[in-house]
Amino acid sequence: MFIQVGSFLMGWWGVVFKGDISQVSDILAIGLTTGYLGSVTTFSGWNQKMLDLSVDGHWVQAILGFLIGLFLVAYSIIFGIETAKGFRWILKKLNTRPEKGVPSCNCNWTLNSSRRHLVAMVILLLVLGVLLSVSGLLLKEEFSSGSSGAQLWLACLVGPFGVWIRWFLARLNGRGLGKSGILRWLPFGTLITNVSAACIMAGLSTIEKSVNIKNFDTVANGIQLGFLGCLSTVSTFVAEFNAMRESKHPWRAYLYASTTMGISFVLGILIYNVPVWTKGFP
């Protein structure tokens, strides 16, 4: 459900209104798309669900899970784009009515100077510091209980690191391989983050089955929910898929999706399914 909602909102904030948001602040645009929507939608969790199905022998359901999931997120962003375009059209009609005369956006909200950017960054860093401190205190109180609350607060602590790594690796998108830039159309940054997060999640799931330690389960689940959930992304993945599908080479979209899902699933089978089958983990 979160994956579809995040993909829908990506159509609004990451496609149609991205330019308008960037006029206010490029940092805000990145925060809403790469930060918030990228963290709400997690590819690693999706891949792990399919691995859980396959490890029990439900291969058809696992394959259909990928295919139907891709169909749902692809049409979620399309629906988001179309509704956002409709909303933009309504705003333009209201602005062109002389009796209504809706004024344009107040330029005072635009972060068009280094001073305003600095003030905004200081405020956001203070808010982040407060949130991390509160999460750390609550985690300390509930960690020994091994409750879902402890996993949540640990996820809040490690989640930002996943976002920062994904934002850093996004610089690889559009560069291609080598000096000649082979396969420049393939977003290697997003591909690497999704595949690596899926593999790490599969590894942690394997270790969870092999050990029976309550505190380890808390740490593993917190890392999976926070760090890996924020490291991997479906919203950015489907935005790239949609852009390729609408380009002159639509086959690239399906090759990109197949590569991401295929590599993640095959490596997940080697990391998770094979040890479970051979060792007989419950």
VMD Tcl script that draws the C-alpha trace (Angstrom):
set ca {
  {0.00 0.00 0.00}
  {2.79 2.44 0.92}
  {4.58 1.56 -2.32}
  {1.55 2.53 -4.41}
  {0.94 5.73 -2.44}
  {4.60 6.73 -2.69}
  {4.60 6.07 -6.43}
  {1.43 8.14 -6.82}
  {2.95 11.07 -4.92}
  {6.12 10.76 -6.99}
  {3.97 11.62 -9.99}
  {2.98 14.85 -8.20}
  {6.17 15.95 -6.46}
  {8.80 14.24 -8.59}
  {7.39 14.81 -12.09}
  {4.65 17.42 -12.57}
  {5.37 19.85 -9.73}
  {9.10 19.16 -9.38}
  {10.00 22.37 -11.20}
  {7.65 24.46 -9.04}
  {9.08 22.95 -5.85}
  {12.62 23.53 -7.11}
  {11.80 27.22 -7.59}
  {11.22 27.39 -3.87}
  {14.25 25.25 -3.03}
  {16.23 22.52 -4.73}
  {16.88 21.06 -1.30}
  {13.15 20.83 -0.63}
  {12.61 19.03 -3.95}
  {15.35 16.52 -3.11}
  {14.04 16.09 0.42}
  {10.49 15.32 -0.71}
  {11.44 12.93 -3.52}
  {14.78 11.32 -2.69}
  {14.30 11.67 1.05}
  {10.66 11.17 1.99}
  {9.18 9.22 -0.95}
  {12.35 7.19 -1.42}
  {12.15 6.10 2.22}
  {8.40 5.41 2.26}
  {8.75 2.96 -0.63}
  {11.22 0.14 -0.03}
  {12.40 -2.31 -2.68}
  {14.35 -4.54 -0.28}
  {11.20 -5.40 1.68}
  {9.34 -6.19 -1.54}
  {12.12 -8.52 -2.70}
  {12.29 -10.23 0.70}
  {8.55 -10.97 0.63}
  {9.02 -12.73 -2.69}
  {11.96 -14.70 -1.25}
  {9.79 -15.79 1.69}
  {7.23 -17.10 -0.78}
  {9.81 -18.91 -2.89}
  {11.57 -20.53 0.08}
  {8.28 -22.27 0.89}
  {7.91 -23.45 -2.70}
  {5.43 -20.79 -3.85}
  {7.38 -19.85 -6.98}
  {4.37 -18.85 -9.06}
  {3.14 -16.47 -6.37}
  {6.64 -14.97 -6.07}
  {6.92 -14.30 -9.82}
  {3.39 -12.92 -9.93}
  {4.25 -10.75 -6.94}
  {6.96 -9.04 -8.96}
  {4.85 -8.72 -12.11}
  {1.68 -7.50 -10.41}
  {3.70 -5.24 -8.12}
  {5.44 -3.63 -11.08}
  {2.09 -3.17 -12.82}
  {0.58 -1.50 -9.74}
  {3.43 0.92 -9.09}
  {3.74 1.76 -12.82}
  {0.09 2.74 -13.03}
  {0.22 4.46 -9.65}
  {2.77 6.97 -10.94}
  {0.82 7.34 -14.21}
  {-2.33 8.09 -12.22}
  {-0.36 10.52 -10.07}
  {0.99 12.33 -13.14}
  {-2.45 12.59 -14.76}
  {-4.18 13.85 -11.63}
  {-1.37 16.34 -10.98}
  {-1.71 17.64 -14.55}
  {-5.43 18.01 -13.99}
  {-4.85 19.94 -10.79}
  {-2.34 22.20 -12.55}
  {-4.90 22.83 -15.31}
  {-7.49 23.85 -12.70}
  {-5.01 26.24 -11.08}
  {-4.25 27.81 -14.45}
  {-7.96 28.27 -15.17}
  {-8.45 29.95 -11.79}
  {-5.47 32.22 -12.40}
  {-6.79 33.31 -15.81}
  {-10.22 34.36 -14.50}
  {-10.07 38.16 -14.15}
  {-12.66 38.32 -11.41}
  {-10.72 35.86 -9.27}
  {-7.19 37.01 -10.00}
  {-5.34 34.48 -7.93}
  {-1.90 35.94 -7.17}
  {1.27 34.05 -7.94}
  {3.40 32.40 -5.29}
  {4.91 34.81 -2.80}
  {8.60 35.12 -3.62}
  {9.38 35.49 0.11}
  {9.04 31.72 0.38}
  {11.75 31.17 -2.21}
  {15.15 30.16 -0.80}
  {17.01 32.22 -3.40}
  {19.96 33.30 -1.27}
  {22.75 31.56 0.61}
  {21.57 33.16 3.84}
  {18.08 31.69 3.56}
  {19.53 28.31 2.66}
  {21.79 28.47 5.71}
  {18.91 29.38 8.02}
  {16.77 26.57 6.61}
  {19.61 24.06 6.98}
  {20.28 25.07 10.58}
  {16.59 24.72 11.48}
  {16.33 21.31 9.79}
  {19.52 20.08 11.45}
  {18.19 21.16 14.85}
  {14.92 19.33 14.20}
  {16.87 16.24 13.08}
  {19.03 16.42 16.20}
  {15.98 16.59 18.45}
  {14.28 13.68 16.68}
  {17.40 11.51 16.85}
  {17.90 12.33 20.53}
  {14.30 11.43 21.37}
  {14.59 8.22 19.35}
  {17.81 7.30 21.15}
  {16.28 7.86 24.59}
  {13.18 5.84 23.77}
  {15.30 3.06 22.26}
  {17.38 2.88 25.44}
  {14.22 2.43 27.53}
  {12.64 -0.27 25.36}
  {15.64 -2.12 23.91}
  {15.80 -4.82 26.57}
  {12.12 -5.66 26.09}
  {12.61 -6.54 22.42}
  {9.27 -4.95 21.56}
  {8.20 -3.54 18.20}
  {8.67 -0.08 19.72}
  {12.40 -0.74 20.19}
  {12.67 -1.81 16.55}
  {10.87 1.35 15.46}
  {13.13 3.72 17.41}
  {16.24 1.92 16.17}
  {14.89 2.26 12.63}
  {14.48 6.01 13.18}
  {18.12 6.24 14.25}
  {19.65 4.34 11.33}
  {17.19 5.40 8.62}
  {18.88 8.71 7.76}
  {22.14 6.91 6.93}
  {20.32 4.88 4.29}
  {18.92 8.06 2.73}
  {22.33 9.76 2.66}
  {24.04 6.76 1.05}
  {21.29 6.50 -1.59}
  {21.54 10.23 -2.34}
  {25.33 9.92 -2.68}
  {25.11 6.90 -4.99}
  {22.48 8.69 -7.11}
  {25.42 10.63 -8.60}
  {26.22 7.49 -10.58}
  {22.96 7.82 -12.50}
  {23.49 8.96 -16.07}
  {27.26 8.43 -16.07}
  {27.46 5.00 -17.61}
  {30.48 2.69 -17.53}
  {34.01 3.68 -18.39}
  {35.29 6.81 -20.06}
  {32.98 6.35 -23.03}
  {29.90 6.18 -20.77}
  {28.51 2.85 -21.99}
  {24.91 2.21 -20.86}
  {24.50 5.81 -19.78}
  {20.73 5.37 -19.88}
  {20.91 2.82 -17.05}
  {20.70 4.46 -13.59}
  {23.49 2.51 -11.91}
  {23.14 4.44 -8.65}
  {19.55 3.33 -8.06}
  {20.36 -0.17 -9.31}
  {23.26 -0.55 -6.87}
  {21.30 0.71 -3.86}
  {18.29 -1.53 -4.52}
  {20.31 -4.67 -5.22}
  {22.70 -4.15 -2.30}
  {19.85 -3.40 0.14}
  {17.98 -6.51 -1.02}
  {21.10 -8.65 -0.51}
  {21.82 -7.26 2.96}
  {18.20 -7.81 3.99}
  {18.37 -11.40 2.75}
  {21.58 -11.92 4.72}
  {20.09 -10.54 7.93}
  {16.99 -12.71 7.45}
  {19.24 -15.76 7.11}
  {21.13 -14.94 10.30}
  {17.82 -14.34 12.13}
  {16.77 -17.89 11.33}
  {20.11 -19.36 12.42}
  {20.31 -17.65 15.82}
  {17.77 -17.36 18.58}
  {18.75 -14.18 20.37}
  {16.07 -11.64 21.24}
  {18.34 -8.61 21.10}
  {19.68 -9.63 17.70}
  {16.14 -9.83 16.34}
  {15.53 -6.29 17.58}
  {18.71 -5.00 15.92}
  {18.13 -6.91 12.68}
  {14.52 -5.82 12.33}
  {15.42 -2.22 13.15}
  {18.14 -2.19 10.49}
  {15.85 -3.83 7.94}
  {13.02 -1.40 8.62}
  {15.13 1.75 8.91}
  {18.48 1.57 7.16}
  {17.63 -0.89 4.39}
  {14.11 0.46 3.95}
  {15.54 3.93 3.37}
  {18.52 2.71 1.34}
  {16.31 1.02 -1.25}
  {13.50 2.77 -3.12}
  {10.58 1.95 -5.36}
  {9.37 5.50 -6.05}
  {12.62 6.57 -7.72}
  {12.85 3.20 -9.48}
  {9.35 3.53 -10.95}
  {9.95 7.18 -11.89}
  {12.98 6.09 -13.89}
  {10.99 3.18 -15.34}
  {8.20 5.53 -16.43}
  {10.64 8.00 -18.01}
  {12.27 5.21 -20.01}
  {8.89 3.83 -21.05}
  {7.88 7.23 -22.45}
  {11.21 7.72 -24.26}
  {12.13 6.71 -27.81}
  {13.43 3.40 -26.45}
  {10.64 1.96 -24.25}
  {12.34 -1.45 -24.17}
  {14.92 0.04 -21.83}
  {12.29 0.38 -19.09}
  {11.51 -3.33 -19.09}
  {15.17 -4.31 -19.33}
  {15.94 -2.05 -16.36}
  {13.08 -3.49 -14.30}
  {14.02 -7.06 -15.21}
  {17.67 -6.44 -14.34}
  {16.87 -4.92 -10.95}
  {14.36 -7.59 -9.94}
  {16.23 -10.49 -11.52}
  {19.62 -9.78 -9.93}
  {18.05 -9.04 -6.53}
  {15.94 -12.19 -6.58}
  {18.72 -14.54 -7.81}
  {21.24 -13.21 -5.28}
  {18.55 -13.40 -2.60}
  {18.00 -17.07 -3.40}
  {21.72 -17.76 -2.97}
  {21.96 -15.76 0.26}
  {18.64 -16.69 1.88}
  {16.90 -19.67 0.25}
  {19.91 -21.97 -0.17}
  {21.03 -21.77 3.51}
  {17.44 -22.25 4.69}
  {17.03 -25.32 2.49}
  {20.41 -26.87 3.28}
  {20.47 -26.15 7.02}
  {16.77 -26.78 7.57}
  {16.11 -23.50 9.36}
  {12.50 -23.12 10.52}
}
mol new
graphics top color blue
foreach p $ca { graphics top sphere $p radius 0.5 }
foreach p [lrange $ca 0 end-1] q [lrange $ca 1 end] { graphics top cylinder $p $q radius 0.2 }
display resetview
